[in-house]
Amino acid sequence: MYVVGLDIGYSNVKIAAGPRGDLPRLILRPAGAAPRERLGERIGAEEEGSATGAAADRPVPVDLDGVLWAAAIEPERFEDWQRPLHEDYPATPSYHALALAALRLTGQRAIDLVVTGLPVAQADDPRRRERLKRLLTGRHGSGEARVEVGEVRVVPQPIGAYLDLVYTATDEEILERIETGTVIVLDAGFYSFDWALVVKGELRRSASGTSLEAMSVLLERAAQEAAAEAGGKPQPLGLEAALRAGRGHVLQAGHRLSVPTLLGRAAGPVCAVALESLRRSLRRESASVDLVLIAGGGGSYYLRAAAGLFPGATVVVAPDPIAANARGFHRYAG
């Protein structure tokens, strides 16, 4: 059985693909998608899309109802185009284009099972789950771009990171806390900050939830601080691209500013608001938290605040936290 763990975020598309039970191949691409006509023309370079083996800055071409889209590249490369940042993201053409691009990037013509996630606040809604299943199931594209998906399962997003830890942890203390204790999974995504409470292997849905104080808010705040410090307009997309590429500095009105410093200064107020929402959701829980698992592209910025909120708990940042959900989704197939 060929399985794809698919985590389509607002900032990155994460894919874990391979036979069930095997270590999956990981593919990570930016989550920019728009009609091809919105893509700026690169001087001295061809823009040939490719389904496999392409550089991360080459768009994957997909057809949406007869309109050619460019997908899985940096959002800042599109002109006069705003990516969707709202809770109905999975119902947008941008999400659809990214999903088709992700399926093509696997290089498979037939995929038996796709496991993907929705934010905790949406995963309990049967209509949203069924809509996403319908979007991904069946035959997509034609000719060389044809991909057929047999089955789709939709789970709460933080469960992916939890399963990834369950299958990879080797420390005896961590394993004990997973099996007999209370685990809180913090998934710091671009648009939403999700958390899931798992007690002795059982998800407590009433104590799991979502806050919109996430990486997008942090980047906006940091970009405003950069503009106040060096002049010019705030450039949150430039900050996001620098963070994704691992660059330590970003240009702001001709000045080189430290990305970690900018984000570190902005993190405090943003993280505090998100964690206050989490604190309120746990008021009725009698169990104390034994293990905190942090995943997602913005997870490291919540580390200090999370440790202060759960004194005595072991705090673990998932290895390669951006891809943790996708790896866990692949594991979900068994």
ChimeraX attribute file (.defattr): number of C-alpha atoms within 10 A of each C-alpha:
attribute: neighborCount
match mode: 1-to-1
recipient: residues
	/A:1	11
	/A:2	18
	/A:3	27
	/A:4	31
	/A:5	29
	/A:6	27
	/A:7	28
	/A:8	24
	/A:9	23
	/A:10	23
	/A:11	25
	/A:12	23
	/A:13	25
	/A:14	24
	/A:15	28
	/A:16	27
	/A:17	28
	/A:18	20
	/A:19	17
	/A:20	18
	/A:21	14
	/A:22	12
	/A:23	13
	/A:24	19
	/A:25	13
	/A:26	16
	/A:27	19
	/A:28	18
	/A:29	25
	/A:30	23
	/A:31	23
	/A:32	25
	/A:33	31
	/A:34	25
	/A:35	20
	/A:36	17
	/A:37	13
	/A:38	15
	/A:39	22
	/A:40	11
	/A:41	12
	/A:42	9
	/A:43	6
	/A:44	6
	/A:45	7
	/A:46	9
	/A:47	13
	/A:48	10
	/A:49	16
	/A:50	17
	/A:51	20
	/A:52	13
	/A:53	10
	/A:54	13
	/A:55	11
	/A:56	14
	/A:57	14
	/A:58	19
	/A:59	26
	/A:60	26
	/A:61	24
	/A:62	27
	/A:63	18
	/A:64	15
	/A:65	6
	/A:66	7
	/A:67	10
	/A:68	15
	/A:69	23
	/A:70	25
	/A:71	31
	/A:72	29
	/A:73	25
	/A:74	23
	/A:75	23
	/A:76	19
	/A:77	18
	/A:78	21
	/A:79	12
	/A:80	8
	/A:81	14
	/A:82	12
	/A:83	18
	/A:84	15
	/A:85	12
	/A:86	12
	/A:87	14
	/A:88	11
	/A:89	17
	/A:90	21
	/A:91	13
	/A:92	12
	/A:93	16
	/A:94	23
	/A:95	25
	/A:96	21
	/A:97	25
	/A:98	30
	/A:99	23
	/A:100	24
	/A:101	26
	/A:102	25
	/A:103	26
	/A:104	23
	/A:105	22
	/A:106	22
	/A:107	16
	/A:108	18
	/A:109	15
	/A:110	18
	/A:111	24
	/A:112	16
	/A:113	22
	/A:114	25
	/A:115	24
	/A:116	27
	/A:117	25
	/A:118	23
	/A:119	23
	/A:120	23
	/A:121	18
	/A:122	19
	/A:123	17
	/A:124	15
	/A:125	11
	/A:126	10
	/A:127	11
	/A:128	17
	/A:129	20
	/A:130	13
	/A:131	12
	/A:132	20
	/A:133	18
	/A:134	12
	/A:135	17
	/A:136	21
	/A:137	18
	/A:138	15
	/A:139	13
	/A:140	19
	/A:141	14
	/A:142	9
	/A:143	7
	/A:144	9
	/A:145	20
	/A:146	15
	/A:147	20
	/A:148	18
	/A:149	21
	/A:150	13
	/A:151	16
	/A:152	22
	/A:153	19
	/A:154	19
	/A:155	19
	/A:156	23
	/A:157	27
	/A:158	31
	/A:159	25
	/A:160	29
	/A:161	27
	/A:162	27
	/A:163	20
	/A:164	22
	/A:165	23
	/A:166	17
	/A:167	12
	/A:168	12
	/A:169	14
	/A:170	10
	/A:171	8
	/A:172	9
	/A:173	11
	/A:174	18
	/A:175	17
	/A:176	13
	/A:177	19
	/A:178	21
	/A:179	15
	/A:180	12
	/A:181	18
	/A:182	22
	/A:183	28
	/A:184	26
	/A:185	25
	/A:186	30
	/A:187	31
	/A:188	30
	/A:189	25
	/A:190	23
	/A:191	22
	/A:192	26
	/A:193	27
	/A:194	28
	/A:195	30
	/A:196	27
	/A:197	27
	/A:198	23
	/A:199	20
	/A:200	14
	/A:201	16
	/A:202	11
	/A:203	17
	/A:204	12
	/A:205	16
	/A:206	12
	/A:207	19
	/A:208	22
	/A:209	22
	/A:210	22
	/A:211	20
	/A:212	20
	/A:213	23
	/A:214	24
	/A:215	27
	/A:216	21
	/A:217	19
	/A:218	25
	/A:219	25
	/A:220	19
	/A:221	20
	/A:222	25
	/A:223	25
	/A:224	19
	/A:225	17
	/A:226	28
	/A:227	15
	/A:228	12
	/A:229	13
	/A:230	16
	/A:231	14
	/A:232	13
	/A:233	13
	/A:234	21
	/A:235	20
	/A:236	20
	/A:237	18
	/A:238	18
	/A:239	24
	/A:240	23
	/A:241	17
	/A:242	16
	/A:243	19
	/A:244	15
	/A:245	9
	/A:246	10
	/A:247	13
	/A:248	13
	/A:249	17
	/A:250	21
	/A:251	16
	/A:252	20
	/A:253	16
	/A:254	10
	/A:255	13
	/A:256	13
	/A:257	17
	/A:258	15
	/A:259	21
	/A:260	15
	/A:261	13
	/A:262	21
	/A:263	23
	/A:264	13
	/A:265	14
	/A:266	21
	/A:267	23
	/A:268	15
	/A:269	12
	/A:270	20
	/A:271	24
	/A:272	16
	/A:273	15
	/A:274	20
	/A:275	20
	/A:276	12
	/A:277	16
	/A:278	23
	/A:279	13
	/A:280	10
	/A:281	17
	/A:282	17
	/A:283	9
	/A:284	9
	/A:285	12
	/A:286	7
	/A:287	11
	/A:288	16
	/A:289	22
	/A:290	21
	/A:291	24
	/A:292	22
	/A:293	24
	/A:294	29
	/A:295	30
	/A:296	25
	/A:297	22
	/A:298	23
	/A:299	23
	/A:300	17
	/A:301	21
	/A:302	21
	/A:303	18
	/A:304	12
	/A:305	15
	/A:306	21
	/A:307	15
	/A:308	10
	/A:309	15
	/A:310	17
	/A:311	12
	/A:312	12
	/A:313	19
	/A:314	16
	/A:315	20
	/A:316	16
	/A:317	18
	/A:318	22
	/A:319	14
	/A:320	11
	/A:321	21
	/A:322	24
	/A:323	27
	/A:324	28
	/A:325	32
	/A:326	32
	/A:327	30
	/A:328	28
	/A:329	33
	/A:330	31
	/A:331	24
	/A:332	20
	/A:333	18
	/A:334	7
